Amino acid sequence: MRVRVDFDSCDSNGLCAAEAPTVFEVRDDDFLYVLQENPPQELWPEVTRAANACPKFAITLEER
C-alpha cells in the first residue's frame, strides 16, 4: 500500500493522525506530514481508517 495525500485539499485537521499516529503527523507548523509513505501491512487497517476519517477525502491509498 502506498499513501498519497492531496496537500491542496488537506486542511491538516489531524483526524488521520489520531487514527494512524505512526503514519501521519501534524506538527507545530500546522502541516500534515506522512511519516511512512509505504506502511507495513500490519498498519493497513489503521491507515484505512485514517483515510476514511478525512473529511476532505485528501488521502488515497494505492496498491503497490
Residue frames relative to the residue before (quaternion, step in Angstrom):
aa qw qx qy qz dx dy dz
M 1.0000 0.0000 0.0000 0.0000 0.00 0.00 0.00
R 0.1250 -0.7608 0.6335 0.0656 3.52 -1.10 0.82
V 0.3013 -0.7517 0.5674 0.1494 3.56 -0.95 0.98
R 0.0323 -0.7734 0.6330 -0.0046 3.52 -0.94 0.99
V 0.0998 -0.7806 0.6152 0.0470 3.56 -1.01 0.83
D 0.2922 -0.7079 0.6175 0.1793 3.54 -0.97 0.95
F 0.2284 -0.8282 0.4994 0.1119 3.55 -0.01 1.31
D 0.5596 0.5773 -0.3988 0.4411 3.61 1.22 -0.25
S 0.7137 0.4212 -0.2430 0.5042 3.59 1.14 -0.63
C 0.5952 0.6122 -0.3498 0.3855 3.56 1.12 -0.72
D 0.1524 -0.7878 0.5881 0.1018 3.58 -0.96 0.86
S 0.4512 -0.7471 0.4113 0.2629 3.58 1.28 0.49
N 0.2343 0.8057 -0.5111 0.1863 3.57 0.93 0.88
G 0.4885 -0.7232 0.3860 0.2989 3.59 1.27 -0.18
L 0.4052 0.7175 -0.4856 0.2918 3.60 1.18 0.09
C 0.6459 0.5091 -0.3220 0.4690 3.57 1.02 -0.75
A 0.6460 0.5194 -0.3147 0.4625 3.58 0.99 -0.80
A 0.6170 0.5337 -0.3469 0.4627 3.60 1.09 -0.60
E 0.6955 0.4641 -0.2635 0.4811 3.59 1.07 -0.75
A 0.8110 0.0794 0.0052 0.5796 3.59 0.99 -0.84
P 0.0657 -0.8666 0.4939 0.0285 3.60 0.49 1.18
T 0.6454 0.5000 -0.3446 0.4633 3.62 1.15 -0.29
V 0.6927 0.4388 -0.2651 0.5073 3.58 1.30 -0.14
F 0.7938 0.1865 -0.0781 0.5735 3.59 1.02 -0.82
E 0.0154 0.7907 -0.6114 0.0269 3.54 -1.14 0.68
V 0.1830 -0.7260 0.6503 0.1287 3.55 -1.05 0.84
R 0.2322 -0.8120 0.5275 0.0923 3.55 -0.56 1.19
D 0.7557 -0.4055 0.2832 0.4292 3.55 -1.35 0.08
D 0.6441 0.5122 -0.3275 0.4643 3.59 1.20 -0.41
D 0.4577 -0.7242 0.3973 0.3290 3.58 1.39 0.14
F 0.5370 0.5680 -0.4355 0.4464 3.57 1.09 0.73
L 0.4525 -0.6679 0.5266 0.2680 3.53 -1.18 0.69
Y 0.0973 -0.7702 0.6289 0.0421 3.53 -1.09 0.84
V 0.3003 -0.7120 0.6055 0.1903 3.54 -1.08 0.79
L 0.2634 -0.8056 0.5178 0.1157 3.55 -0.49 1.22
Q 0.7790 0.1125 -0.0501 0.6148 3.55 1.18 -0.64
E 0.2441 -0.7965 0.5381 0.1283 3.57 -0.26 1.24
N 0.7632 0.1994 -0.1107 0.6046 3.58 1.18 -0.61
P 0.0877 -0.8431 0.5283 0.0483 3.60 0.39 1.19
P 0.5592 -0.5955 0.4491 0.3619 3.59 -1.15 0.55
Q 0.6977 -0.5200 0.3142 0.3796 3.52 -1.21 0.61
E 0.6388 0.5450 -0.3501 0.4151 3.62 0.97 -0.68
L 0.6737 0.4744 -0.2962 0.4830 3.61 1.23 -0.32
W 0.4338 0.7405 -0.4412 0.2624 3.59 1.21 -0.23
P 0.6482 0.5131 -0.3599 0.4326 3.67 0.83 -0.72
E 0.7029 0.4394 -0.2892 0.4788 3.62 0.87 -0.83
V 0.6074 0.5302 -0.3592 0.4701 3.62 1.09 -0.57
T 0.6317 0.5181 -0.3250 0.4764 3.58 1.03 -0.75
R 0.6380 0.5042 -0.3238 0.4836 3.61 0.99 -0.78
A 0.6353 0.5333 -0.3251 0.4542 3.57 1.01 -0.81
A 0.6590 0.4987 -0.3100 0.4700 3.58 0.91 -0.88
N 0.6742 0.4915 -0.2882 0.4699 3.58 0.99 -0.83
A 0.6468 0.5321 -0.3174 0.4447 3.60 1.15 -0.53
C 0.5610 0.6315 -0.3874 0.3693 3.59 1.18 -0.41
P 0.3356 -0.7718 0.5029 0.1969 3.62 -0.52 1.13
K 0.6887 0.4630 -0.2750 0.4855 3.60 1.20 -0.40
F 0.3457 -0.7531 0.4804 0.2873 3.59 1.32 -0.09
A 0.3023 0.7948 -0.4703 0.2360 3.56 1.09 0.78
I 0.6795 0.4568 -0.2838 0.4990 3.59 1.25 -0.26
T 0.0207 -0.7705 0.6371 0.0031 3.53 -0.91 0.97
L 0.2400 -0.7504 0.6031 0.1243 3.52 -1.16 0.74
E 0.1269 -0.8010 0.5844 0.0288 3.54 -0.76 1.09
E 0.4276 -0.6569 0.5487 0.2907 3.53 -1.10 0.67
R 0.3399 -0.7472 0.5362 0.1965 3.54 -1.03 0.78
